[in-house]
């Protein structure tokens, strides 16, 4: 069940094992604070308690390439678990009062050893992200902007495991700029496509929800 990428890892940790540690080790970041830079040695894995974090690389021209946007209950920096302590990406806070709990690799090993479910979910998350990156690369190489947007929304449906005979309402935390960065296009293109879908009665976008009002018409978009 790969959509469990969304699971809140705090919900499955043994409270006595983690609560005391987390309460003493929270760190706070403001919007655009750099959590770590590429090539920086760092042997910690980060759990997000509040806010949003983006994991990015930069092209030779200085353009930002977003690898992931993460929120409460998710983790990043997990490559340290297999000994890769020199970062190959940048992690940046996207919101004020972004609250993190940095866990040294030794602490992560302890948690994984003592909590079997936690260990399994970590493995699922890592595998899911690899598959997600592969799909994104294929889309960028072979598909147009509309198809990439439609498939981005389809991924949200799968991740949230929503089945409905009527309309589908998805919760999300992405701005139109976030979506544009994730699917490799411009914010103006995303805005134009979402407005077009709304005019055709297919879906509606708000800052917190995407509502598919015509499932048949939406399903046909990916086959065009």
Secondary structure, DSSP 8 states (H G I E B T S, - for coil): -GGGGG--GGGGS-HHHHHHHHHHHEEEE-TT-EEE-TT-B--EEEEEEES-EEEEEE-TT--EEEEEEE-TT-EE-GGGGGT--B-SSEEEE-STTEEEEEEEHHHHHHHHHH-HHHHHHHHHHHHHHHHHHHHHHHHHHH--HHHHHHHHHHHHHHHHT---SS-EEEE----HHHHHHHHTS-HHHHHHHHHHHHHTTSEEE-SSEEEES-HHHHHHHTT-
